[in-house]
Structure formats: structure tokens, C-alpha cells
Amino acid sequence: MIKSIRDASLNNKDVLIRVDLNVPFKRGRITDLSRMIAILPTVNYVIKNNGRPILMSHFGRPENKNDKALSLRQILRDLKNELCKEVIFCKHLDQPSISTFIRNASKTSIILLENTRFFDGEEKNCPKLSKLFAGLGDLFCNDAFSASHRSHASTVGVAEHLPSYSGLLLEKEVAALNSALIKPEKPVVAVIGGSKISTKITLLQNLVTKVDHLVIGGGMANTFLFAQDKNIGVSLYEKDFKSTTKHILEKARKFNCKIHLPIDVVCATGLRPNQNPTLHDATACPDDKMILDVGPKTIAKITKVFKTSKTLIWNGPIGVFEVTPFNTATDSLAVVAALLTKEKKLLSIAGGGDTVFALNSSGTSNDFSYISYAGGAFLEWMEGKILPGISALSKY
């Protein structure tokens, strides 16, 4: 059983919190504060209950600990602004120096440690590093669901040495995903998009055993159409996965999961903005064109599925949403899902980087029941895998 941070006595305790501050960062500024905003409830809860938060997070994929471009110092100002409190940065990477820094810091301050991937052994879950982290706090709180699919020292190893709890964000995320996959209100529809079926085979094979409807979009749909010997022109597809798609279709029939593929498609000779696309039956993409979105008949069909469902799980765009007008289907269906959610007719959960970006672009993300900013962890959870960072919390 996983204990919540609400179950812990925090008075005068140093609380080591694993958060996700791996925010998008370009030209010296954060381009999206969503992940930073998401950690605020747990951090503020610890402060309210007289604990001192010590935050640790990874940031990018540094090749060495001297990569200043990936130091968490760069996000310090934004973190202070969002928390509206004093945050002090600890640049040290050895336990004596960090311990001295923490001991000398004010009890009312928030401490931000340097990028966990600057520490030797983080990604190998080194026992020595796990003990180093554990020596910095009185208890451990994991509030980074998005990093919990990795067996790292800051997510798994440290939990072996301290009383360990889930943070409010992680708790909320697990509850939302459980409501969609473990005990969902049926019928359940899953929308799975993306360019390659090869990256989502396990996901699709798991979902067809759990959902009533599976909508396939993006380049993956082209592979399914190809497997059914339909003409897809010069569209992106994966030739070597023809037998895999047939197996998924057979498994779906066995478990009474209805798979929805495009019935009409929007095509063009190239991926350029604001060109004149053409509409075709899904069986008749011209030889010199590629499928870049689905058409109005498919949108109407999926809309009907949404309206007759109670739970929606969404991962991946329907078309090439980054380029107008091939965002039409993704935006249109996002609006439908958001409206049904607002009317309390649908529980809607979406996750994954491209998905969140697409929903933000359509202006609908705030109206979904829950948006997960986790990428790999979200996918692995939907694949039915046990996340090591979650299971570690129940072992102490």
C-alpha cells in the first residue's frame, strides 16, 4: 500500500521531494511552465505543515556534470516566482557540502538541489548515491509520476532508505489513470495516434483487452490501411508491421473491441502549410499523395463514438496537427471531448507530449478531466506495466 504525504508527520522535518522540473527550455527561458505549476500543491502542503522542502529533479540529458546549459540554476527565478517564496540553490554534488548547505540554510527556505543527472550513478540507481540522497532528508516524497518509469537513484534507490510517501500530484495522477483503465465507467474509448505503430505495439495489445472502442490515428492508421491492402499513396507507414497490425485486429475481435480506422482522408503532395489538400475515400489515396489527416466522415464517426462513451483515454494526434490545415480532425475532436466533459457526460484523460501540445493548441486542455504531462510513464502505465518508482513507495 502506498502512503500519501498527508499521512506523514512533517513538523520540523526536512522533506526530500522528487519533482519533475524537466521543463521545456529554449534561448534562456522556459517555454511552458505547466510542469512547474503542477508541483506547487505538494510543496505548499509541506510548508503549511511546518516541513522544509528539499527539491530534486533531472533536467535534460547531460553528458557530464559540467554542462551548465542543463543546470537547474537556470530555472531558479521562475520557481521563486511561481512559489512566491524564497528558493535557494545548492550547486554542490558531494554529501558533506550539501549537508552543510542544508544545515546552514534557513528553516523557512525551500532548497533546490542540482540536476540529479549531474550526480554519478543516478541513472544506474547506484546504492552509494541512493544513500547520499537519503542522508539529506528525514523522509522521501515522490511527486514525479513522469519519472517513475525509470529505476533511478532519485526515484527508486532513495525510497529504500527513508520513510516514503506519494506526493499530491502523483496521487492525483495515479487515481486518474486508475479511473480510466482499472475501474472505468464503460463504454471506454481510447484514441491512439502518432507516426509509428512500432513504438506502441505493447500499448495497443493491452488496450484492445480493456477498452470498447479503439480509434487509430496518425501515421499508425496508414499501416493499418496498408495491412488491409488499401492504397495509401506515398504516405508514411511501416511495411514490416503488416502482420502485427493483423494480429492486433484479430485480438480486438476476440475481446469485443471495435477498432475505428479512417473512412475518408485528407491528402496532399507534401507537408506544407496552407496548401490545397484533397479529400478522398480511405481506399483511394492518389499514388502521388500522402495522407495527412482524416476527413469529415471519419470525424463524424468518431464524434458519435465519443457521445456514446463514458470514458476517454487519448494519446497521440489524429493528423499532422502542427501544420494547418491538417490539425482539423485533432482540433475538432478535442472540442467535442471537451464539451462532453464540461457537460459531465465524459471522463476524459489525455497524456503525452504531442497530445498535450495539440490540446493546448486547440484551447481545450483546461476542459479535459485530467491532463498528464508524463510521456514514457503515461505510456507504460497504459501498457499495463508496473512502474518501479511507484512500487518502491510500498516497500518501506
Secondary structure by P-SEA (a helix, b strand, c coil): ccccccccccccccccccccccccccccccccaaaaaaaaaaaaaaaaabbbbbbbbbccccccccccccccccaaaaaaaaacbbbbbbccccaaaaaaaaaaccccbbbbbcccccccccccccaaaaaaaaaaccbbbbccccccccccccccccccccbbbbcaaaaaaaaaaaaccccccccbbbbbbcccccccaaaaaaaaacccbbbbbcaaaaaaaaaaccccccccccccaaaaaaaaaaaaaaacbbbbcccccccccccccccbbbbbcccccccccccccccaaaaaaaaaaaaaccbbbbccccccccccccaaaaaaaaaaaaaaaaacccbbbbbcaaaaaaaaaaccccccccccccaaaaaaaaaccccaaaaaaacc
